[in-house]
Amino acid sequence: MRIDCRLPPEPDWPWLISTYPGDVLLHVERSFQDIADRICGRLAYLATPYTREVLGADLHWDRGLSIAAEIRAARWARRFALAGATVVSPIILACAICHSDFEGDLSPLDEAFWARWCQPLLNACGAVVIPAIAGWDQSRGVWRDACWALQCNVPVYLVAEGSEFGGQKICAESAARGGGGP
Protein backbone atom coordinates (compact mmCIF):
# COMPACT_ATOMS: atom_id res chain seq x y z
CA MET A 1 0.00 0.00 0.00
CA ARG A 2 1.57 3.25 -1.09
CA ILE A 3 0.63 6.38 0.76
CA ASP A 4 1.58 9.87 -0.34
CA CYS A 5 4.76 10.91 1.47
CA ARG A 6 3.12 14.23 2.35
CA LEU A 7 0.68 12.46 4.66
CA PRO A 8 1.72 12.11 8.29
CA PRO A 9 2.91 8.53 8.96
CA GLU A 10 1.21 8.52 12.36
CA PRO A 11 -2.49 9.23 12.87
CA ASP A 12 -3.28 12.94 12.79
CA TRP A 13 -7.05 13.13 12.38
CA PRO A 14 -7.40 16.90 12.92
CA TRP A 15 -4.92 17.42 10.07
CA LEU A 16 -6.76 14.95 7.83
CA ILE A 17 -10.12 16.55 8.57
CA SER A 18 -8.75 20.00 7.70
CA THR A 19 -7.11 18.62 4.53
CA TYR A 20 -10.34 16.99 3.30
CA PRO A 21 -13.02 19.52 4.33
CA GLY A 22 -16.59 19.86 3.22
CA ASP A 23 -17.93 16.34 3.77
CA VAL A 24 -17.11 15.40 0.18
CA LEU A 25 -14.81 12.40 0.65
CA LEU A 26 -14.21 12.40 4.39
CA HIS A 27 -17.50 12.15 6.28
CA VAL A 28 -16.93 12.90 9.97
CA GLU A 29 -19.28 12.07 12.86
CA ARG A 30 -21.94 10.53 10.63
CA SER A 31 -24.72 8.53 12.18
CA PHE A 32 -24.60 4.77 11.84
CA GLN A 33 -27.90 4.68 9.95
CA ASP A 34 -26.82 7.44 7.54
CA ILE A 35 -23.67 5.50 6.70
CA ALA A 36 -25.54 2.21 6.35
CA ASP A 37 -27.94 3.90 3.93
CA ARG A 38 -25.09 5.47 1.94
CA ILE A 39 -23.08 2.24 1.53
CA CYS A 40 -26.06 -0.03 0.90
CA GLY A 41 -25.65 -1.86 -2.41
CA ARG A 42 -21.85 -1.74 -2.51
CA LEU A 43 -19.08 -3.43 -0.61
CA ALA A 44 -17.51 -1.37 2.17
CA TYR A 45 -14.26 -1.95 4.07
CA LEU A 46 -14.65 -2.01 7.86
CA ALA A 47 -11.44 -0.53 9.28
CA THR A 48 -10.97 -1.37 12.96
CA PRO A 49 -7.94 -1.22 15.26
CA TYR A 50 -5.90 -4.33 15.94
CA THR A 51 -2.16 -4.27 16.57
CA ARG A 52 -2.02 -1.99 19.62
CA GLU A 53 -5.20 -3.58 20.97
CA VAL A 54 -3.82 -7.13 21.08
CA LEU A 55 -0.60 -6.55 22.99
CA GLY A 56 -0.61 -7.99 26.48
CA ALA A 57 1.14 -6.52 29.50
CA ASP A 58 4.36 -8.16 28.26
CA LEU A 59 3.92 -6.37 24.87
CA HIS A 60 3.49 -9.71 23.08
CA TRP A 61 0.50 -10.85 21.04
CA ASP A 62 -2.31 -12.05 23.29
CA ARG A 63 -4.78 -14.56 21.79
CA GLY A 64 -7.55 -13.48 24.17
CA LEU A 65 -7.17 -9.83 23.24
CA SER A 66 -7.10 -10.84 19.56
CA ILE A 67 -10.37 -12.71 19.96
CA ALA A 68 -11.84 -9.64 21.67
CA ALA A 69 -10.74 -7.43 18.72
CA GLU A 70 -12.26 -9.93 16.30
CA ILE A 71 -15.55 -9.93 18.22
CA ARG A 72 -15.68 -6.11 18.30
CA ALA A 73 -15.26 -6.02 14.52
CA ALA A 74 -17.78 -8.83 14.05
CA ARG A 75 -20.36 -7.00 16.17
CA TRP A 76 -20.04 -3.96 13.89
CA ALA A 77 -20.26 -6.16 10.77
CA ARG A 78 -23.40 -7.68 12.28
CA ARG A 79 -24.92 -4.26 12.88
CA PHE A 80 -24.29 -3.27 9.28
CA ALA A 81 -25.70 -6.56 8.00
CA LEU A 82 -28.89 -6.03 10.00
CA ALA A 83 -29.14 -2.54 8.49
CA GLY A 84 -28.87 -4.03 4.98
CA ALA A 85 -25.26 -3.00 4.30
CA THR A 86 -22.39 -5.32 3.36
CA VAL A 87 -19.02 -4.71 4.96
CA VAL A 88 -15.87 -6.78 4.77
CA SER A 89 -13.61 -6.80 7.80
CA PRO A 90 -9.98 -7.75 7.32
CA ILE A 91 -9.72 -8.11 11.11
CA ILE A 92 -12.43 -10.78 11.24
CA LEU A 93 -10.80 -12.69 8.38
CA ALA A 94 -7.20 -12.28 9.57
CA CYS A 95 -8.10 -13.27 13.13
CA ALA A 96 -9.79 -16.43 11.90
CA ILE A 97 -6.65 -17.24 9.91
CA CYS A 98 -4.29 -16.50 12.82
CA HIS A 99 -6.40 -18.31 15.39
CA SER A 100 -6.36 -21.42 13.21
CA ASP A 101 -2.60 -21.25 12.50
CA PHE A 102 -1.62 -24.16 14.71
CA GLU A 103 1.64 -24.54 12.80
CA GLY A 104 2.76 -21.03 13.75
CA ASP A 105 3.54 -19.96 10.18
CA LEU A 106 1.98 -16.49 10.50
CA SER A 107 2.79 -13.61 12.78
CA PRO A 108 -0.36 -11.70 13.75
CA LEU A 109 1.84 -8.63 14.31
CA ASP A 110 3.63 -8.61 10.92
CA GLU A 111 2.22 -5.28 9.78
CA ALA A 112 3.85 -5.40 6.32
CA PHE A 113 2.46 -8.87 5.60
CA TRP A 114 -1.05 -7.99 6.73
CA ALA A 115 -1.05 -4.64 4.90
CA ARG A 116 -0.23 -6.51 1.65
CA TRP A 117 -2.85 -9.15 2.45
CA CYS A 118 -5.55 -6.54 3.18
CA GLN A 119 -4.87 -4.41 0.10
CA PRO A 120 -6.96 -6.47 -2.38
CA LEU A 121 -9.90 -6.24 0.04
CA LEU A 122 -9.45 -2.48 0.24
CA ASN A 123 -9.14 -2.23 -3.55
CA ALA A 124 -12.46 -4.04 -4.00
CA CYS A 125 -14.44 -1.74 -1.73
CA GLY A 126 -16.33 1.39 -2.66
CA ALA A 127 -16.10 2.96 0.78
CA VAL A 128 -14.18 2.74 4.04
CA VAL A 129 -16.13 2.75 7.29
CA ILE A 130 -14.41 3.47 10.61
CA PRO A 131 -16.54 2.67 13.63
CA ALA A 132 -16.08 4.40 16.97
CA ILE A 133 -14.18 1.51 18.57
CA ALA A 134 -11.72 2.38 21.32
CA GLY A 135 -8.31 2.93 19.75
CA TRP A 136 -9.49 3.72 16.22
CA ASP A 137 -7.94 7.19 16.29
CA GLN A 138 -4.52 5.84 17.34
CA SER A 139 -4.43 2.87 14.97
CA ARG A 140 -1.79 3.09 12.24
CA GLY A 141 -3.68 0.48 10.21
CA VAL A 142 -6.95 2.41 10.32
CA TRP A 143 -5.00 5.59 9.49
CA ARG A 144 -3.30 3.97 6.47
CA ASP A 145 -6.61 2.60 5.20
CA ALA A 146 -8.30 6.01 5.47
CA CYS A 147 -5.39 7.86 3.82
CA TRP A 148 -5.19 5.35 0.97
CA ALA A 149 -8.93 5.59 0.38
CA LEU A 150 -8.95 9.38 0.31
CA GLN A 151 -6.00 9.47 -2.10
CA CYS A 152 -7.95 7.12 -4.38
CA ASN A 153 -11.16 9.18 -4.12
CA VAL A 154 -12.90 6.50 -2.10
CA PRO A 155 -15.24 7.91 0.55
CA VAL A 156 -14.34 7.45 4.21
CA TYR A 157 -17.02 7.46 6.88
CA LEU A 158 -16.31 8.00 10.58
CA VAL A 159 -19.21 6.62 12.61
CA ALA A 160 -20.39 8.99 15.33
CA GLU A 161 -19.84 7.47 18.76
CA GLY A 162 -22.99 5.84 20.11
CA SER A 163 -25.00 6.33 16.92
CA GLU A 164 -25.21 2.60 16.20
CA PHE A 165 -27.78 2.44 18.99
CA GLY A 166 -29.58 5.64 18.01
CA GLY A 167 -33.19 5.73 16.89
CA GLN A 168 -33.81 2.07 17.73
CA LYS A 169 -34.50 1.41 14.01
CA ILE A 170 -32.12 -1.52 13.85
CA CYS A 171 -33.31 -2.95 17.16
CA ALA A 172 -36.96 -2.75 16.10
CA GLU A 173 -36.29 -4.40 12.73
CA SER A 174 -34.24 -7.10 14.41
CA ALA A 175 -36.93 -7.73 17.01
CA ALA A 176 -39.55 -8.02 14.25
CA ARG A 177 -37.45 -10.77 12.67
CA GLY A 178 -37.14 -12.54 16.02
CA GLY A 179 -33.58 -11.38 16.73
CA GLY A 180 -32.14 -9.40 19.61
CA GLY A 181 -30.83 -5.87 19.60
CA PRO A 182 -27.46 -4.75 18.32
Secondary structure, 3 states (H helix, E strand, C coil): CCCCCCCCCCCCHHHHHHHCCCCCCEEEEECHHHHHHHHCCCEEEECCCCHHHHECCCCCECHHHHHHHHHHHHHHHHHHHHCCCEEECHHHHHHHHHHCCCCCCCCCCCHHHHHHHHHHHHHHCCEEEECCCCCHHHCHHHHHHHHHHHHCCCCEEEECCCHHHHHHHHHHHHHHCCCCCC
